[in-house]
Amino acid sequence: MFALNSEASFDARIPKRIARGADQLFLYSIKGGTTTIVDALVKVIENHQGQLHLNEFVTDIQIENNQINGVETNLGNFYPADIIVAS
């Protein structure tokens, strides 16, 4: 058996199925490509009434009373939010 990771016990801890239709073949390879993960994440966000804003980036995070209440983008848009996911 060929393993990409010399620590076989580490490979055993990596889940083989990370989402429906997204089987992990190796530590470095996902069936369907990384787009499968992105598509699954988009679906979860949209199913929970979340929104994705593409082709703009956050320039400021608005904080009030030690709570994040939204973000401002390079296009001057303000998006109020209870939860922000940043990467």
C-alpha positions as CSV (number, residue, x, y, z in Angstrom):
1,M,0.0,0.0,0.0
2,F,1.3,3.4,-0.9
3,A,0.7,6.3,1.5
4,L,1.5,10.0,0.9
5,N,1.8,10.6,4.6
6,S,4.6,8.7,6.4
7,E,2.4,8.6,9.5
8,A,-0.2,6.0,8.6
9,S,-2.2,6.7,11.8
10,F,-2.7,10.3,10.7
11,D,-4.2,9.1,7.4
12,A,-6.6,6.9,9.3
13,R,-7.9,10.0,11.2
14,I,-8.8,11.9,8.0
15,P,-12.5,11.3,7.2
16,K,-13.1,9.3,4.0
17,R,-16.4,11.0,3.4
18,I,-16.5,14.7,4.0
19,A,-19.8,15.5,2.3
20,R,-22.3,13.7,0.0
21,G,-20.5,13.1,-3.3
22,A,-17.2,14.3,-1.9
23,D,-15.1,11.2,-1.1
24,Q,-11.6,11.9,0.0
25,L,-9.2,9.7,-2.1
26,F,-5.9,10.8,-0.5
27,L,-4.9,13.5,1.9
28,Y,-4.2,15.7,-1.1
29,S,-7.0,14.7,-3.5
30,I,-10.8,15.0,-3.3
31,K,-13.1,13.2,-5.7
32,G,-14.7,15.9,-7.9
33,G,-12.0,18.4,-7.1
34,T,-12.0,21.2,-4.6
35,T,-15.0,22.7,-6.3
36,T,-17.0,20.0,-4.6
37,I,-16.2,21.5,-1.2
38,V,-17.0,25.0,-2.4
39,D,-20.3,23.9,-3.9
40,A,-21.2,22.1,-0.6
41,L,-20.4,25.1,1.4
42,V,-22.4,27.4,-0.8
43,K,-25.4,25.1,-0.6
44,V,-25.2,25.0,3.3
45,I,-24.9,28.8,3.5
46,E,-27.9,29.4,1.1
47,N,-30.0,26.7,2.8
48,H,-29.6,28.7,6.0
49,Q,-30.6,32.0,4.4
50,G,-27.0,33.1,4.2
51,Q,-25.7,35.3,1.4
52,L,-22.5,35.2,-0.6
53,H,-21.1,38.5,-2.1
54,L,-18.6,37.8,-4.8
55,N,-16.0,40.0,-6.6
56,E,-15.6,42.4,-3.7
57,F,-13.6,42.3,-0.5
58,V,-14.0,43.5,3.1
59,T,-12.4,46.8,3.9
60,D,-13.9,47.3,7.4
61,I,-15.6,45.2,10.0
62,Q,-18.1,47.2,12.0
63,I,-18.1,46.6,15.7
64,E,-20.6,48.0,18.2
65,N,-20.7,47.1,21.9
66,N,-18.0,44.4,21.3
67,Q,-20.2,42.7,18.7
68,I,-19.7,42.5,15.0
69,N,-22.7,44.0,13.3
70,G,-21.6,44.0,9.6
71,V,-18.9,44.6,7.0
72,E,-18.1,47.3,4.5
73,T,-16.6,46.4,1.2
74,N,-14.3,48.0,-1.4
75,L,-17.3,48.9,-3.4
76,G,-18.8,50.9,-0.5
77,N,-21.5,48.4,0.2
78,F,-22.4,47.7,3.9
79,Y,-23.8,44.3,4.8
80,P,-25.3,43.9,8.2
81,A,-24.7,40.5,9.7
82,D,-25.0,38.5,12.9
83,I,-22.4,36.0,11.7
84,I,-19.4,36.6,9.4
85,V,-17.3,33.8,7.9
86,A,-13.8,35.0,6.8
87,S,-11.1,33.1,5.1
